[in-house]
Each structure stands twice: as structure tokens, then as C-alpha cells.
Amino acid sequence: LVMLAMAESLTSGEIVPGDLEFTALATRMVAQGLTVLRDVAESA
């Protein structure tokens, strides 16, 4: 859902490609997602 919301924001022009805030947020989201995947893999 987050990726869909980001795609819609980019399409509408609400977020412009290269926006520093957006880039920082995307980086944190990827890191969090990788952490969740690692935790799930370790608990399996």
C-alpha cells in the first residue's frame, strides 16, 4: 500500500523525483523493510 501511495504521489506531482525528503524517507523505509525480512527469516 505504501508503494501504491508513493506512486500516486509521484504521478500527481505531489512529490517530485529527486526530492530530498522523499529520498530520505524511501531510504528509511527500505532499511525497515529489510530489517523485518531479516527478523522473519531468523525466526523461521
N, C-alpha and C positions, 0 to 999 in steps of 0.2 A: 504494500500500500504506500509505503514511503517513496519508493521509486516511481510509482504512478503519479503521486502528488508532485514530485520534483519535475517529472517530465511535463506535466500540465503547467507548472510554474514557468518552465523554460519556454514552452510553446506560447504561452500568453504574454511573455515579455516581462513578467513579474520579476524573474531572476534572469540576469544576462550572463552568458557564458564568460568565464574568467572572473566573475565577481569574487572578491577575496573572502567575504563572509561565507558565501556558498561553498567555496573551495575548502575552507577550514571545517565547515560543518560536514561536508562529504567525507573528508579525511577521518574525522572522528567517528562517523557512522560506519565506515569500512572497518576501522580498528575495533569498534564494539562488536560488529558482526563476526569478525574473525575470532574474537575472544569467546563469544557464545559458541561458535562452531568447535573451537578447541575444547571448551568445557564439556560439551556434549560428547565429543569423541573420547575424552578421557574417562567419562562416566560409563561408557558402553562396555 
